[in-house]
Amino acid sequence: MSQATREPLLLEKSKPGCKGYLLPKLDVPEKPLEQLVPKEYLRSDPPELPELPENEVVRHFTRISTKNYHIDKNMYPLGSCTMKYNPKINEKAAAMHGNHDVHPLAPEFASQGALQIQYELKSMLAEICGLDDVCLQPAAGSQGELTGIMLIRKYHEDKGNSHKKYIMVPDSAHGTNPASVKISGYQVINIPTDENGLTDMKEFREKLSDEVAGIMLTNPSTVGLFESNIEEIRDLLHGVDALMYMDGANLNALLGIARPGDMGFDVVHFNLHKTFSTPHGGGGPGSGPIGISERLRKYQPGPVVEYDEKNDRYYWDHDRPESVGKVHGFYGSFGMMVRAWVYIRMHGAEGLREISENAILNANYLMHRLKDYYELPYEGPVMHEVVFSGNRQKKENGVKTLDIAKRILDYGYHAPTVYFPLIVPECMMIEPTESESKENIDGFCDAMISIAREASENPEIVKTAPHNTETRRLDDAYAAKNINIRWERDTSEPKEAKEATVA
Ligand SMILES: Cc1ncc(COP(=O)(O)O)c(C=O)c1O
């Protein structure tokens, strides 16, 4: 199939004189524009706007919205990214005038509703993670990580722990973990994963010393397993005055079941744009609040939203002399906070627990349906996601995981996360999330089973996939580095995307 041709832009479809509206006849005397608008504000040329009837505009946007893949189209099994369905009520609430148009410099008395949402959200998140406070400012999970490690650093500085140089990070961690450690001035101690997919305790004990400032642990881990050594890890770390940071990107497996604070963590980040349904990816804003224990509370970025019970008013506490400083302009991604607030309030405590139970049930069901067809490096039961390997298909038929990921697109599904975590060769990390029904998961599993059969009976069809998508296999690196999203009047055909050269 040839490369897709570019969809003409609205401006290119424009038909001069064509209107998308019908107004009644003017029933007041018409005045020249100069009498209505001061001359210096009048433009010399009319604006270049598309002129089209309404139906063509609607069809244009509907057509292009179906060309790409998105969660409103079908299941999005991208492991670790938790691409669950986003209830539209969240969007509606975020778009309400009082939420959408509130200015961050509006005085407190005029933005009490917005402050109340932030105060209530931080209180609910603190309860969910079992810690003493929550800072809503970080704008992504990764920024929450960095902020959390900055707090740990400040804690050690204040205690005079200048000998502390290292943060321990498991080899299954998301790349942002070691990056956050380095940026905050610590060195990484890499901890391997054992044959069961858990922290290798022998290596952990050997590498632990008084110079360790803390650990960054993802629980459940990126291979979808609950870290069952957590109590021993906590006791050993606390024995050398090291603090525990939890990467909470996978918190949708723990809601209402287990709390990082109860496990001994001092900081945890939430990915509001995963756990609490806000859209994730696609360049939209994120939100990565952090839960904080009492001993780190005073270091959090300010200002901090508080409630004055006596006067029944919410206010910003700017008096934070020991804060590590701001990490975001103003207060963070407020729109994301509104969505999370609605999501949590809508589900309530019982509902949140049910979310996690269903996420776990779905992942285990999927694991059982696929484990005879793809290698399963770590036996379950798993938490919210499951990691397979395409090793068998590669060894026996030369079909790589990348080929499988491309072939699943032909079946109408987004690909799973591939080649992460790095510790699993030919890795495929699948997260069905709680928002998918059994029928949807079965449809996805049937497609994956069919691909496993194709890989042995007709490997070429998998190696040359995708066949039915808008564009064929692209050189991802070339496409990312040479992206051109600027419209120019030149109507010559855009350069065709280069054919696949991925090795
Ligand atoms: C396990 C894990 N940790 C941290 C992050 C970073 O979160 P963010 O993308 O919001 O910066 C991710 C993101 O996918 C993740 O999967």
Ligand as a Chemical Component Dictionary entry (heavy atoms), coordinates in Angstrom:
data_LIG
# 
_chem_comp.id                   LIG 
_chem_comp.type                 NON-POLYMER 
_chem_comp.pdbx_formal_charge   0 
_chem_comp.three_letter_code    LIG 
# 
loop_
_chem_comp_atom.comp_id 
_chem_comp_atom.atom_id 
_chem_comp_atom.alt_atom_id 
_chem_comp_atom.type_symbol 
_chem_comp_atom.charge 
_chem_comp_atom.model_Cartn_x 
_chem_comp_atom.model_Cartn_y 
_chem_comp_atom.model_Cartn_z 
_chem_comp_atom.pdbx_ordinal 
LIG C1 C1 C 0 7.404 3.982  35.988 1  
LIG C2 C2 C 0 7.417 5.419  35.543 2  
LIG N1 N1 N 0 8.021 6.341  36.315 3  
LIG C3 C3 C 0 8.045 7.644  35.975 4  
LIG C4 C4 C 0 7.454 8.095  34.808 5  
LIG C5 C5 C 0 7.555 9.551  34.473 6  
LIG O1 O1 O 0 6.315 10.173 34.453 7  
LIG P1 P1 P 0 6.039 11.416 33.496 8  
LIG O2 O2 O 0 5.908 10.888 32.101 9  
LIG O3 O3 O 0 4.765 12.005 33.998 10 
LIG O4 O4 O 0 7.188 12.362 33.630 11 
LIG C6 C6 C 0 6.831 7.173  33.964 12 
LIG C7 C7 C 0 6.222 7.633  32.700 13 
LIG O5 O5 O 0 5.744 6.954  31.857 14 
LIG C8 C8 C 0 6.803 5.796  34.336 15 
LIG O6 O6 O 0 6.202 4.877  33.571 16 
# 
loop_
_chem_comp_bond.comp_id 
_chem_comp_bond.atom_id_1 
_chem_comp_bond.atom_id_2 
_chem_comp_bond.value_order 
_chem_comp_bond.pdbx_ordinal 
LIG C1 C2 SING 1  
LIG C2 N1 SING 2  
LIG C2 C8 DOUB 3  
LIG N1 C3 DOUB 4  
LIG C3 C4 SING 5  
LIG C4 C5 SING 6  
LIG C4 C6 DOUB 7  
LIG C5 O1 SING 8  
LIG O1 P1 SING 9  
LIG P1 O2 DOUB 10 
LIG P1 O3 SING 11 
LIG P1 O4 SING 12 
LIG C6 C7 SING 13 
LIG C6 C8 SING 14 
LIG C7 O5 DOUB 15 
LIG C8 O6 SING 16 
# 
